Amino acid sequence: MKKINSKKGWRFRNNEKKYLNKILKSDFSAGSDNYMSEKFETLFAKKHNQKFAISSNSGTSTLHQALHSFGVGHGDEVIIPALTVGMCGFVVWQCGAVPVYADVDSETFLIDPNDIKKKITNKTKAIMVVHLYGLMCDMDKIIKIAKRYNLKVLEDCAQCFLAYDNKKRISGTIGHVGSWSLESSKHISSSEGGVLTTNNKLLAYKMRKFGGLGFTNITANSGKVRIDKNKFQNPNWKRHNEFGYNYRMSELCAAVALAQTEKLEFFVKKRKNSGNQFIKVINESKSNILIPQKVPKDYIHSYYTFAALFNGKSRGVRWSDFRKKFLNFGGDGIYSAWQTVNNEPCFYKARKKGLYSGSMKISNSYGWGETPVAVKLQKNIMQFTTNQKNSNEIKKQILALKKTIEYYQ
């Protein structure tokens, strides 16, 4: 038998195995249906001071569920930041709607409220804000715009657990719905998974119903489908009163998600510590070769990654060379930003053909908009990992960055 690497799996050494064993011993019986999911949802909602939490099989599914609960459909428009992952655009298309791209702020890298206003039309249904790299958007301005135009607001917090704005509000709790991903790289993980929160009972019901195959007895609070045997086993029982997708989180994933949520503050604290050390070494270097993502006054960044603008061109240093030198000095690696959504091949081809959602046509110039800031940033952003196991691993990354900056100074 191959020996397990003891350096791996450090994030999953508390109650994860205990809860997994409990589910396995239950034999996935009807009596254990949704047991771990409900415990996870209850704890996650409590930590975010929200009335409802709905678990799901991915952070992409959660975005789809949220937009569906808003009533987003064919011919509608949803404003999203150009600088984000393609999935934010996918889910708009899956609703049959048009993703309209808003530009981002050159210093915070986050969606620009001023550009949101420019992109609103009479077809706009919702705004999807993305708290990128662990920093919250300017929710006051965004909520004000949404109220003025009667729009729903979805907060994508896939990279933003327990961040705070200057009013001490938690990320994901200001808009109509908050959405998180539990994919393997996130602050907490169940390998794959997602979760939604809201204080709106009707939205909670719609999201759970849509992601739970439209089972008749699903409620805002519970996704259990086998509650009453006398009904469920009766030939006259009609199981589905709405259409829906199977976005439910498995009980195995929920068991891990529950154990991870119990340690949420611990994991966030580690990443914040890493991020702050990156800032410190850059400030001490007095070099402008890296310009950190700007954190507004009294905001608390949760540092999914440490993001900075690479300014090496002014010194004749290429992005790729800086990364290579960082690796040579022992760094984990440096991630780039994704392509802007409208520049991903699938979106670009659809735009070129004047198609979206596979069936509806639009003008090539309609609904997309220019995003020059996002395009420029995308080529120059650097992301440094913050998920190190311990202080020694963090120091290794900080030292690698210090040596790299000194080398190019």
C-alpha positions in Angstrom: 0.0 0.0 0.0 1.3 3.4 -0.9 2.2 5.6 2.1 0.0 8.6 2.5 1.8 12.0 2.3 1.5 13.3 5.9 2.0 16.9 4.6 -1.3 16.7 2.7 -4.8 16.7 4.1 -4.0 19.1 7.0 -7.3 21.0 6.4 -9.4 17.9 7.0 -8.1 16.5 10.3 -10.9 17.3 12.7 -14.5 16.2 12.5 -14.5 15.4 8.7 -13.9 11.7 9.1 -16.2 11.5 12.1 -19.1 12.9 10.1 -18.3 10.9 7.0 -18.3 7.7 9.0 -21.7 8.6 10.5 -23.2 9.0 7.1 -21.6 5.8 5.8 -22.9 3.8 8.8 -26.4 5.1 8.1 -26.3 3.2 4.8 -27.8 6.3 3.2 -31.2 5.2 4.6 -34.3 7.3 4.2 -34.1 8.3 7.8 -30.7 10.0 7.3 -31.9 11.8 4.2 -30.5 15.4 4.2 -29.3 15.0 7.8 -25.8 16.4 7.2 -27.0 19.0 4.7 -29.4 20.5 7.2 -26.8 20.6 10.0 -24.4 22.3 7.6 -27.0 24.8 6.4 -28.0 25.7 9.9 -24.5 26.4 11.0 -23.6 28.3 7.9 -26.7 30.5 8.2 -25.9 31.2 11.9 -22.4 32.3 11.1 -23.7 34.8 8.6 -26.7 36.0 10.6 -29.1 34.8 7.9 -32.4 33.1 8.2 -32.0 30.6 5.4 -29.1 28.6 3.9 -29.4 26.3 0.9 -26.6 23.8 0.1 -25.9 22.9 -3.5 -23.5 20.7 -5.5 -21.4 23.7 -6.8 -20.9 27.4 -6.6 -22.0 27.6 -10.3 -25.3 25.9 -9.5 -25.9 28.3 -6.6 -25.6 31.3 -9.0 -28.1 29.6 -11.4 -30.5 29.0 -8.5 -30.3 32.6 -7.4 -30.9 34.1 -10.8 -33.8 31.7 -11.3 -35.3 32.8 -8.0 -35.1 36.4 -9.2 -37.2 35.5 -12.2 -34.4 36.0 -14.7 -35.5 34.6 -18.1 -35.3 34.9 -21.9 -34.7 38.4 -23.1 -33.6 39.7 -19.6 -30.2 41.2 -18.9 -27.9 40.6 -16.0 -25.0 43.0 -15.3 -21.8 41.1 -14.3 -18.2 42.3 -13.9 -16.0 41.7 -17.0 -13.2 40.6 -14.7 -14.4 37.4 -13.2 -14.8 33.7 -14.0 -16.7 32.5 -17.0 -19.2 30.7 -14.9 -20.7 34.0 -13.9 -21.6 34.4 -17.6 -22.6 30.8 -18.1 -25.4 31.0 -15.5 -26.9 34.1 -17.1 -27.0 32.2 -20.4 -28.5 29.1 -18.7 -31.4 31.4 -17.7 -31.8 32.4 -21.4 -30.7 35.9 -20.5 -27.9 38.2 -21.7 -24.7 38.9 -19.7 -24.0 42.6 -19.8 -20.4 43.4 -18.8 -19.6 46.2 -16.5 -16.0 47.6 -16.1 -14.1 47.4 -12.9 -12.2 49.9 -10.7 -8.5 50.2 -11.6 -7.4 50.0 -7.9 -9.8 47.6 -6.2 -10.2 45.4 -9.3 -14.0 45.2 -8.4 -17.1 46.1 -10.4 -17.4 49.8 -10.9 -20.8 51.2 -9.7 -20.5 54.1 -12.1 -20.3 51.7 -15.0 -23.2 49.6 -13.7 -25.4 52.7 -14.1 -24.3 53.1 -17.7 -25.1 49.5 -18.6 -28.7 49.5 -17.2 -31.5 49.2 -19.7 -35.2 48.5 -19.5 -34.4 44.8 -19.8 -32.0 44.7 -16.8 -33.2 42.3 -14.2 -30.4 41.8 -11.8 -26.8 42.8 -10.8 -24.3 40.1 -10.0 -21.4 41.5 -7.9 -18.3 39.5 -7.4 -16.2 40.0 -4.3 -13.0 39.2 -6.1 -9.9 37.8 -4.3 -11.5 38.2 -0.9 -12.4 41.9 -1.0 -16.0 43.3 -0.8 -17.4 45.6 -3.5 -18.9 49.0 -2.7 -22.3 47.5 -1.7 -23.8 50.9 -0.5 -23.5 52.3 -4.0 -24.7 49.1 -5.7 -27.7 48.7 -3.4 -28.7 52.3 -4.0 -28.6 51.7 -7.8 -30.6 48.5 -7.4 -33.3 50.2 -5.4 -33.6 53.0 -7.9 -34.1 50.6 -10.8 -35.9 47.9 -8.9 -33.2 45.3 -9.5 -32.2 42.2 -7.6 -28.6 41.9 -6.3 -26.7 38.6 -6.1 -23.4 38.6 -4.2 -20.9 36.0 -5.6 -18.7 35.3 -2.6 -16.9 32.2 -4.0 -13.6 33.8 -3.0 -14.8 35.9 -0.1 -15.6 34.3 3.2 -16.1 36.5 6.3 -14.8 39.7 4.7 -16.3 42.9 6.1 -17.1 46.4 4.7 -16.7 49.6 6.6 -20.1 49.1 8.3 -19.0 45.7 9.7 -21.4 43.8 7.4 -20.4 40.3 6.3 -19.8 39.5 2.7 -22.9 37.9 1.1 -25.4 39.4 3.6 -26.2 42.7 2.0 -27.8 41.9 -1.4 -30.9 39.7 -1.9 -28.8 36.5 -2.0 -25.3 35.5 -1.1 -23.5 32.6 -2.9 -20.4 30.7 -1.9 -18.3 28.0 -3.6 -16.8 25.1 -1.6 -14.5 23.9 -4.4 -11.1 22.6 -3.4 -9.2 25.9 -3.5 -11.6 27.9 -1.4 -11.3 29.1 2.2 -13.3 26.0 3.2 -14.0 23.0 0.9 -16.1 19.9 0.5 -14.2 19.0 -2.7 -17.1 20.3 -4.7 -20.1 22.2 -3.4 -21.8 25.5 -2.9 -24.2 27.3 -0.5 -26.7 30.2 -0.7 -28.0 32.4 2.0 -30.9 34.9 2.2 -33.3 36.4 4.6 -36.1 36.2 2.1 -38.3 33.2 2.6 -39.8 33.2 -0.9 -36.4 33.4 -2.6 -35.1 30.6 -0.3 -38.1 28.4 -1.3 -37.6 29.1 -5.0 -33.8 28.4 -4.9 -34.2 25.2 -2.9 -37.1 24.0 -5.1 -35.2 24.8 -8.4 -32.1 22.9 -7.2 -34.2 20.0 -5.7 -35.9 18.7 -8.8 -39.1 20.5 -7.9 -40.1 18.0 -5.3 -43.6 18.8 -3.9 -42.7 18.8 -0.2 -39.6 20.9 -0.4 -39.7 24.1 1.7 -37.6 27.2 2.3 -36.1 25.4 5.3 -35.8 21.8 4.2 -34.9 19.8 1.1 -36.1 16.5 2.5 -38.2 14.6 0.1 -39.0 11.4 2.0 -40.7 12.8 5.1 -43.9 10.8 5.2 -43.8 7.2 4.0 -47.5 7.0 3.8 -47.5 9.7 1.2 -44.2 8.9 -0.6 -45.0 5.2 -1.0 -48.6 5.9 -2.1 -49.3 5.4 -5.8 -51.4 8.5 -5.9 -48.5 10.7 -4.5 -47.4 13.3 -7.1 -43.7 14.0 -6.5 -42.9 17.0 -8.6 -45.1 20.2 -8.8 -42.4 22.3 -10.5 -39.5 21.8 -12.9 -36.0 21.8 -11.5 -32.4 20.7 -11.7 -30.6 18.2 -9.5 -28.3 20.6 -7.7 -28.5 19.0 -4.3 -25.4 18.6 -2.3 -24.5 15.0 -1.5 -24.5 13.9 2.2 -20.9 13.0 1.9 -20.0 16.5 0.8 -22.3 18.0 3.4 -20.5 16.0 6.1 -17.2 17.6 5.1 -18.7 21.0 4.6 -20.2 20.9 8.2 -16.8 20.1 9.7 -15.1 22.8 7.6 -17.6 25.4 8.6 -16.9 24.7 12.2 -13.4 25.9 11.5 -14.3 28.7 9.1 -12.8 31.5 11.3 -9.5 29.6 11.6 -9.1 29.2 7.9 -10.0 32.8 7.1 -7.6 34.0 9.8 -4.7 32.1 8.2 -5.3 33.6 4.8 -5.6 37.1 6.2 -2.3 36.6 8.0 -0.7 35.5 4.7 -2.1 38.5 2.8 -1.0 41.0 5.4 2.6 39.6 5.3 2.6 40.0 1.5 1.6 43.6 1.9 4.3 44.2 4.5 7.1 42.9 2.3 6.0 45.0 -0.6 5.7 48.1 1.6 9.1 47.5 3.1 10.7 47.1 -0.3 9.6 50.6 -1.3 9.2 49.3 -4.8 6.3 49.9 -7.2 6.9 46.8 -9.2 3.8 45.4 -7.5 0.8 47.5 -6.5 -1.5 45.6 -4.1 -5.2 45.5 -4.6 -6.5 48.6 -2.8 -8.5 47.9 0.4 -10.8 50.8 1.2 -10.6 52.2 4.7 -12.1 50.0 7.5 -12.7 47.1 5.0 -11.4 43.7 6.1 -10.0 41.6 3.2 -10.2 37.8 3.5 -7.4 37.1 1.0 -8.5 34.1 -1.0 -5.4 35.1 -2.9 -3.1 38.1 -2.5 -3.7 40.1 -5.7 -1.5 42.8 -7.0 -1.0 44.8 -10.2 2.3 43.9 -11.9 4.1 47.1 -12.8 7.3 45.6 -14.2 7.0 46.9 -17.7 8.3 50.3 -16.5 11.5 48.5 -15.6 11.6 46.3 -18.7 10.6 43.2 -16.7 8.1 40.8 -18.2 5.3 39.2 -16.2 6.5 35.7 -17.1 10.1 36.5 -16.1 9.0 37.8 -12.7 6.9 34.7 -12.1 9.8 32.4 -13.2 12.2 34.1 -10.8 9.7 33.8 -7.9 9.5 30.1 -8.6 13.3 29.8 -8.7 13.4 31.4 -5.2 11.0 28.8 -3.8 7.6 30.4 -4.4 4.5 28.3 -5.0 3.7 30.0 -8.2 1.8 33.1 -9.4 -1.6 32.9 -11.0 -2.9 35.3 -13.6 -6.3 36.8 -13.8 -8.8 34.9 -16.0 -9.6 36.3 -19.4 -12.3 38.9 -19.2 -15.6 36.9 -19.6 -16.4 38.4 -23.0 -13.0 37.3 -24.3 -13.4 33.7 -23.4 -13.8 31.7 -26.7 -17.4 30.5 -26.0 -18.6 34.0 -25.3 -16.6 35.6 -28.1 -18.0 33.1 -30.6 -21.5 33.7 -29.5 -21.0 37.4 -29.7 -19.5 37.1 -33.2 -22.5 35.1 -34.3 -25.0 37.3 -32.6 -26.3 34.4 -30.5 -26.9 33.7 -26.9 -28.5 30.8 -25.0 -28.4 28.8 -28.2 -31.6 30.1 -29.6 -32.0 33.9 -29.4 -30.4 36.5 -31.6 -29.0 39.9 -30.6 -27.0 42.5 -32.5 -23.3 42.2 -32.3 -23.1 45.6 -30.6 -25.9 45.1 -28.2 -25.7 44.3 -24.5 -22.0 43.8 -24.2 -20.3 47.2 -23.7 -16.7 48.2 -23.5 -14.6 47.4 -20.4 -11.1 48.9 -21.0 -10.0 48.9 -17.4 -10.8 45.2 -17.0 -9.0 44.4 -20.2 -5.9 46.2 -19.1 -5.9 44.8 -15.6 -6.4 41.2 -16.8 -3.0 41.2 -18.5 -1.2 42.5 -15.5 -2.7 41.1 -12.3 -0.7 38.6 -10.2 -2.2 36.3 -7.6 -0.1 34.8 -4.9 -1.4 31.8 -2.9 -2.4 32.3 0.8 -3.5 28.8 1.8 -0.2 27.7 3.3 -0.3 25.0 6.1 1.8 26.9 8.7 4.0 29.9 9.4 7.1 28.2 8.0 5.3 27.7 4.6 4.1 31.3 4.7 7.6 32.6 5.4 8.9 30.6 2.5 6.5 32.5 0.1 7.3 35.9 1.7 11.0 35.3 1.4 10.7 34.2 -2.3 8.8 37.4 -3.0 11.3 39.6 -1.1 14.2 38.0 -3.1 12.4 38.5 -6.4 11.7 42.1 -5.8 15.3 42.7 -4.6 16.6 40.9 -7.7 14.7 43.3 -10.0 15.6 46.4 -8.0 
